[in-house]
Amino acid sequence: MAGPLLGIRVLDLSRVLAGPMAAQTLADLGAEVIKVERPGRGDDTRAWGPPFLTDRDGRETADSIYFACCNRGKKSVTVDLSTPRGQSIVRRLSELCDVVIENYKVGDLARYGLDFAGLRAVNPRLVYCSISGYGQSGPYSTRAGYDPIAQAMGGLMSVTGERDELPGGGPQRVGVAVTDLLTASHAVSAILAALWDRERTGEGQHVDLALLDVQVAAMINIAQAFLSAGVIAARNGNAHPSVVPSQVFDCSDGKVMLVAGNDGQFAKLCELIGQPELARDPRFATNEARVRNREQITSALQQLLGRNTVAYWTDALARAGVPCGPINDIAKVFADPQVQHRGMRVEVEHPLVGALPLVASPLRLSRTPVEYRSPPPLLGQHTEEVLSGLLRMDASTIASLRRDGVV
């Protein structure tokens, strides 16, 4: 069954993670995505290894596993944007596309006439999504930006990690590029909204997304507490600042994350551990009281939870209706029966690797499910196909472009 974005064509001029991930999501949803890369080098992340993909004979390929995580479902076309003929190719492709995604430094594509204004002139219906570190305007707009910088400047690192006075204390970045991933998600939302608006008006528009903006917005309740009450949040490690208990506890053979998000769940927890009186104690009866008496209640819970195993508490608490889960490494994640049931591991056939396992999309649509139509492409794999099929170039023209290093 065709995906919901069947008939939408995307020109992906982006590299690294946020832009490619947004384009991959659109591909999963049925859009045709043409990824434009530099001849001979390609997306920066192709070289971000080891680890690299290995072929059927166990030899390393030229492509990293990092590249594979966010580029499935795309066609790779190599074009040198610094050349007039390369710019002409991208301009002609944009005439035939609905969406452009780019994450060049502000002003870079304007030099080539490939910015929003330049491409809108040839395709007024184009939805043009720019992703940058700091946005298209402002005092930092020309700076390069990466996810960890946005985590630092946008406040996330200030609230991530243990308190300074504890062992290992200090600011920490999140273990995955969460700002890039959030930006990709926002990009998809904005692109779909702009496409819907185009249905009403017939006109495209410019989507301007900044990693810093996304990270500031993602501070959510922490940001609101500052804006409304002047509260500057501190690092709390694995403990939630406003919900108790909501943190990691040691069991006899490992650790669990336990969250009693309301007073009813806390009462169930106390019943299960054989201490129902704790839920009636005025110091702990309400979440507000538990927050004010955090040390006493978490110490009491730790003594009791440490008497049994992770598996025991995970099962018992789940049956009691108290949210709890083990702290899995990535191997245990993919061994988890719920993760397996949800099909979060998929395979696509790669021309060099064979069956290539990939992380599935989390999107579940009942009538038009996501599709995994093709693997992450080899560099320039589809150059001939796109130039001849879409742009109607003849063989001699393409050969000339190759001889001159344009493609």
C-alpha positions as CSV (number, residue, x, y, z in Angstrom):
1,M,0.0,0.0,0.0
2,A,1.3,3.4,-0.9
3,G,2.5,5.7,1.9
4,P,0.6,8.9,2.8
5,L,3.3,11.1,1.1
6,L,3.1,9.3,-2.3
7,G,3.7,11.9,-5.0
8,I,5.8,14.2,-2.8
9,R,9.4,14.7,-4.0
10,V,12.1,15.9,-1.6
11,L,15.5,17.3,-2.5
12,D,17.7,16.6,0.4
13,L,20.8,18.9,0.4
14,S,21.5,18.3,4.1
15,R,24.3,16.4,5.9
16,V,25.0,14.8,9.2
17,L,21.8,14.1,11.3
18,A,19.0,16.6,11.7
19,G,18.3,17.2,8.1
20,P,18.9,13.6,6.9
21,M,16.7,12.3,9.7
22,A,13.9,14.5,8.7
23,A,14.3,13.5,5.0
24,Q,14.4,9.8,6.0
25,T,11.1,10.2,7.9
26,L,9.5,11.7,4.8
27,A,10.9,8.8,2.8
28,D,9.5,6.3,5.3
29,L,6.1,8.0,4.8
30,G,6.2,7.5,1.0
31,A,8.0,10.5,-0.4
32,E,10.6,10.2,-3.1
33,V,13.8,11.6,-1.6
34,I,16.8,12.6,-3.8
35,K,19.9,13.2,-1.6
36,V,22.5,15.5,-3.2
37,E,26.1,14.8,-2.1
38,R,29.6,16.0,-2.9
39,P,31.4,14.0,-5.6
40,G,34.0,11.7,-4.1
41,R,33.2,12.5,-0.4
42,G,29.5,12.6,0.1
43,D,27.8,13.3,3.4
44,D,30.3,13.9,6.2
45,T,28.9,11.0,8.2
46,R,29.9,8.4,5.5
47,A,33.4,8.7,7.1
48,W,32.2,8.9,10.7
49,G,33.7,5.5,11.8
50,P,34.6,3.0,12.8
51,P,32.3,1.1,12.9
52,F,31.8,0.8,9.2
53,L,29.4,-1.4,7.3
54,T,31.0,-4.7,6.3
55,D,30.3,-6.4,3.0
56,R,29.3,-10.1,2.5
57,D,33.0,-11.1,2.8
58,G,33.5,-9.3,6.1
59,R,35.5,-6.4,4.6
60,E,34.8,-2.8,5.6
61,T,33.0,-0.7,3.1
62,A,33.4,3.0,2.6
63,D,30.3,3.9,4.5
64,S,29.9,4.2,8.3
65,I,27.2,2.7,10.3
66,Y,26.3,6.2,11.4
67,F,25.4,7.1,7.8
68,A,23.2,4.1,7.6
69,C,21.0,5.2,10.5
70,C,19.5,8.2,8.8
71,N,19.6,7.8,5.1
72,R,17.5,4.8,4.1
73,G,14.9,5.2,1.3
74,K,16.9,7.8,-0.6
75,K,18.5,8.2,-4.0
76,S,22.1,9.5,-3.9
77,V,23.1,11.9,-6.6
78,T,26.6,13.5,-6.6
79,V,26.7,17.2,-7.7
80,D,29.4,19.8,-7.2
81,L,27.4,22.8,-6.1
82,S,30.4,25.1,-6.5
83,T,30.2,24.8,-10.3
84,P,27.7,26.7,-12.4
85,R,26.6,23.4,-14.1
86,G,26.1,21.8,-10.7
87,Q,24.0,24.7,-9.6
88,S,22.0,24.4,-12.7
89,I,21.3,20.7,-12.0
90,V,20.1,21.5,-8.4
91,R,18.0,24.4,-9.7
92,R,16.3,22.1,-12.3
93,L,15.7,19.4,-9.7
94,S,14.1,21.9,-7.4
95,E,11.6,22.8,-10.2
96,L,10.4,19.2,-10.0
97,C,10.4,18.9,-6.2
98,D,7.9,19.8,-3.5
99,V,10.4,20.2,-0.7
100,V,14.0,21.2,-0.2
101,I,15.9,20.5,3.0
102,E,19.3,22.1,3.6
103,N,21.6,22.7,6.5
104,Y,24.3,24.8,5.0
105,K,25.8,27.8,7.0
106,V,23.6,30.9,6.6
107,G,24.5,32.6,3.3
108,D,26.4,29.7,1.7
109,L,23.7,28.7,-0.7
110,A,22.8,32.3,-1.6
111,R,26.2,32.6,-3.2
112,Y,25.0,29.9,-5.7
113,G,21.5,31.2,-6.1
114,L,20.2,28.1,-4.3
115,D,18.8,29.8,-1.3
116,F,15.0,30.1,-0.7
117,A,14.7,33.3,-2.8
118,G,16.7,31.8,-5.7
119,L,14.7,28.6,-5.8
120,R,11.4,30.2,-5.1
121,A,11.9,32.2,-8.3
122,V,11.8,28.9,-10.4
123,N,9.3,27.1,-8.2
124,P,6.9,29.3,-6.2
125,R,5.2,26.1,-4.7
126,L,8.4,24.9,-3.1
127,V,8.6,24.3,0.7
128,Y,12.1,25.2,1.6
129,C,13.4,24.0,5.0
130,S,16.6,25.5,6.4
131,I,18.2,23.9,9.4
132,S,21.0,25.7,11.2
133,G,22.6,26.0,14.5
134,Y,21.2,29.4,15.3
135,G,18.6,30.3,12.7
136,Q,18.6,32.5,9.6
137,S,18.8,35.8,11.6
138,G,20.4,37.1,14.8
139,P,23.9,37.8,16.1
140,Y,24.9,34.1,16.0
141,S,23.3,33.2,12.6
142,T,26.6,32.8,10.7
143,R,28.2,30.5,13.3
144,A,28.4,26.8,12.7
145,G,26.4,24.7,15.2
146,Y,26.3,21.1,16.3
147,D,24.0,19.2,18.6
148,P,26.3,19.3,21.8
149,I,26.7,23.0,21.4
150,A,23.0,23.4,21.3
151,Q,22.6,21.2,24.4
152,A,25.1,23.4,26.2
153,M,23.8,26.8,25.2
154,G,20.1,25.8,25.3
155,G,20.2,24.8,29.0
156,L,20.0,21.0,28.7
157,M,23.5,20.2,30.0
158,S,22.9,22.5,33.0
159,V,20.2,20.1,34.2
160,T,21.7,16.8,33.0
161,G,24.2,14.9,35.2
162,E,24.7,14.5,39.0
163,R,25.0,17.4,41.4
164,D,28.4,19.0,41.6
165,E,29.0,17.8,45.1
166,L,28.5,14.1,44.2
167,P,31.0,11.7,42.6
168,G,31.0,12.2,38.9
169,G,29.0,15.4,39.3
170,G,28.9,18.1,36.7
171,P,27.1,18.9,33.4
172,Q,26.6,16.1,30.9
173,R,25.4,15.9,27.4
174,V,22.7,13.5,26.6
175,G,24.1,10.2,25.2
176,V,22.5,10.6,21.8
177,A,22.2,13.8,19.6
178,V,18.8,14.5,21.1
179,T,18.6,18.2,19.9
180,D,19.3,17.0,16.3
181,L,16.6,14.4,16.6
182,L,14.1,16.9,18.1
183,T,14.9,19.3,15.3
184,A,14.3,16.6,12.7
185,S,10.9,15.9,14.2
186,H,10.0,19.6,14.2
187,A,11.2,19.9,10.6
188,V,8.9,17.1,9.5
189,S,5.9,18.7,11.4
190,A,6.7,22.1,9.8
191,I,7.1,20.7,6.3
192,L,3.8,18.8,6.5
193,A,2.1,22.0,7.8
194,A,3.6,24.0,4.9
195,L,2.5,21.4,2.4
196,W,-1.0,21.5,3.8
197,D,-1.0,25.3,3.6
198,R,0.1,25.0,-0.1
199,E,-3.0,23.0,-0.8
200,R,-5.1,26.0,0.2
201,T,-2.9,28.8,-1.2
202,G,-0.9,27.3,-4.0
203,E,2.3,28.8,-2.5
204,G,5.3,27.3,-0.8
205,Q,7.2,29.0,2.1
206,H,10.4,29.1,4.0
207,V,10.8,27.0,7.1
208,D,13.6,28.3,9.4
209,L,14.6,25.8,12.1
210,A,17.5,26.4,14.6
211,L,19.0,23.8,16.9
212,L,19.2,26.4,19.6
213,D,15.5,27.4,19.3
214,V,14.5,23.7,19.4
215,Q,16.6,23.1,22.5
216,V,15.2,26.1,24.3
217,A,11.7,25.0,23.5
218,A,12.5,21.5,24.7
219,M,13.3,22.8,28.2
220,I,9.5,23.0,28.6
221,N,8.6,22.9,32.4
222,I,12.1,24.0,33.4
223,A,11.9,27.0,31.1
224,Q,8.4,27.8,32.3
225,A,9.5,27.7,35.9
226,F,12.1,30.3,35.2
227,L,9.8,32.5,33.2
228,S,7.0,32.3,35.7
229,A,8.8,32.1,39.0
230,G,12.5,32.9,38.4
231,V,13.5,29.3,39.3
232,I,16.8,28.3,37.9
233,A,16.8,24.5,37.9
234,A,19.8,22.5,39.2
235,R,21.1,19.1,38.1
236,N,19.4,16.2,40.0
237,G,21.0,13.2,38.3
238,N,18.3,10.6,37.8
239,A,15.8,12.1,40.2
240,H,12.9,14.1,39.0
241,P,12.9,17.6,40.5
242,S,9.1,17.7,41.0
243,V,8.0,14.0,41.4
244,V,9.0,11.7,44.2
245,P,9.7,8.9,43.9
246,S,11.0,9.2,40.3
247,Q,14.5,8.0,40.1
248,V,16.9,5.0,39.9
249,F,16.9,2.5,42.7
250,D,19.4,-0.3,43.4
251,C,18.1,-3.8,43.5
252,S,20.0,-6.9,44.6
253,D,21.4,-7.6,41.1
254,G,21.1,-4.3,39.2
255,K,19.1,-1.1,38.9
256,V,15.6,-0.1,38.0
257,M,13.9,3.2,37.1
258,L,10.8,3.7,39.2
259,V,8.2,6.4,38.8
260,A,5.2,6.8,41.1
261,G,3.7,9.7,39.2
262,N,0.7,10.3,41.5
263,D,-0.4,9.6,45.1
264,G,-2.4,6.6,44.1
265,Q,0.6,4.9,42.5
266,F,2.7,5.8,45.6
267,A,0.0,4.1,47.8
268,K,0.2,0.9,45.6
269,L,4.0,1.0,45.9
270,C,3.8,1.2,49.7
271,E,1.3,-1.7,49.8
272,L,3.5,-3.8,47.6
273,I,6.7,-3.3,49.7
274,G,4.8,-4.1,52.9
275,Q,4.8,-0.5,54.2
276,P,1.2,0.8,53.6
277,E,1.6,3.2,56.5
278,L,4.1,5.3,54.5
279,A,1.3,6.4,52.2
280,R,-0.6,7.7,55.3
281,D,2.3,9.4,56.9
282,P,1.8,13.2,56.6
283,R,5.4,13.6,55.5
284,F,4.8,11.4,52.4
285,A,1.0,11.3,51.8
286,T,1.2,13.8,48.9
287,N,3.7,14.4,46.2
288,E,4.3,17.9,47.5
289,A,5.1,16.4,50.9
290,R,7.4,13.8,49.4
291,V,9.3,16.4,47.4
292,R,9.9,18.4,50.6
293,N,11.0,15.2,52.4
294,R,12.8,13.6,49.5
295,E,15.8,12.2,51.4
296,Q,13.8,10.4,54.0
297,I,11.3,8.6,51.7
298,T,13.9,7.7,49.0
299,S,16.2,6.3,51.7
300,A,13.4,4.1,53.1
301,L,12.5,2.9,49.6
302,Q,16.1,2.1,48.8
303,Q,16.5,-0.2,51.8
304,L,13.4,-2.2,50.8
305,L,13.9,-2.4,47.1
306,G,17.5,-3.5,47.6
307,R,16.3,-6.8,49.0
308,N,15.1,-8.3,45.7
309,T,16.1,-8.6,42.1
310,V,15.4,-6.3,39.1
311,A,13.2,-9.0,37.5
312,Y,11.2,-9.4,40.7
313,W,10.5,-5.7,41.1
314,T,9.9,-5.1,37.4
315,D,7.2,-7.8,37.3
316,A,5.7,-7.1,40.7
317,L,5.4,-3.3,40.2
318,A,4.0,-3.7,36.7
319,R,1.3,-6.0,38.1
320,A,0.6,-3.5,40.8
321,G,0.2,-0.7,38.3
322,V,3.4,1.2,39.3
323,P,5.6,2.3,36.4
324,C,9.0,0.7,36.6
325,G,11.6,-0.7,34.2
326,P,15.1,-2.1,34.0
327,I,18.0,0.0,32.8
328,N,18.8,-1.8,29.6
329,D,21.9,-1.5,27.5
330,I,21.3,-1.5,23.8
331,A,21.7,-5.3,23.5
332,K,19.0,-5.8,26.1
333,V,16.8,-3.2,24.4
334,F,16.6,-5.3,21.2
335,A,16.1,-8.5,23.2
336,D,13.1,-7.1,25.0
337,P,9.9,-8.9,24.1
338,Q,7.9,-5.6,23.8
339,V,10.5,-4.0,21.5
340,Q,10.5,-7.2,19.4
341,H,6.7,-7.3,19.3
342,R,6.6,-3.7,18.1
343,G,9.0,-4.6,15.3
344,M,11.7,-2.0,16.1
345,R,14.3,-4.0,14.1
346,V,13.8,-4.2,10.4
347,E,16.0,-5.5,7.6
348,V,16.6,-4.1,4.1
349,E,18.7,-5.6,1.3
350,H,21.9,-3.6,0.8
351,P,23.9,-4.1,-2.5
352,L,27.2,-4.7,-0.6
353,V,26.1,-5.9,2.9
354,G,23.2,-8.1,2.1
355,A,20.5,-8.1,4.8
356,L,21.1,-4.9,6.7
357,P,19.4,-4.5,10.1
358,L,18.0,-1.0,10.8
359,V,16.1,0.7,13.6
360,A,12.4,0.9,12.5
361,S,10.4,4.1,12.4
362,P,8.2,4.6,15.5
363,L,5.3,5.9,13.4
364,R,2.3,3.5,13.2
365,L,-0.4,4.4,10.7
366,S,-3.2,2.0,10.4
367,R,-4.1,2.5,6.7
368,T,-0.9,3.8,5.2
369,P,1.9,2.3,7.2
370,V,5.5,3.4,6.7
371,E,7.6,1.6,4.1
372,Y,11.3,0.6,4.0
373,R,11.7,0.6,0.3
374,S,15.5,0.8,-0.1
375,P,18.7,0.8,1.9
376,P,21.0,3.7,2.6
377,P,22.4,4.5,-0.9
378,L,25.9,4.1,-2.1
379,L,27.6,7.4,-2.9
380,G,26.3,8.6,-6.3
381,Q,24.4,5.3,-6.8
382,H,21.4,7.0,-8.5
383,T,23.2,9.9,-10.4
384,E,22.6,8.4,-13.8
385,E,19.0,7.4,-13.0
386,V,18.0,10.8,-11.8
387,L,19.9,12.8,-14.5
388,S,18.6,10.7,-17.4
389,G,15.2,9.8,-16.0
390,L,14.1,13.0,-14.3
391,L,16.1,15.7,-16.0
392,R,16.1,13.9,-19.5
393,M,19.8,14.3,-20.0
394,D,21.4,12.2,-22.7
395,A,24.4,9.9,-22.2
396,S,26.9,12.3,-23.8
397,T,25.8,15.2,-21.5
398,I,26.1,13.0,-18.4
399,A,29.5,11.8,-19.6
400,S,30.7,15.4,-20.0
401,L,29.5,16.2,-16.5
402,R,31.4,13.3,-15.2
403,R,34.6,14.1,-17.1
404,D,34.6,17.7,-15.6
405,G,33.9,16.5,-12.1
406,V,30.5,18.2,-11.9
407,V,28.8,14.9,-10.9
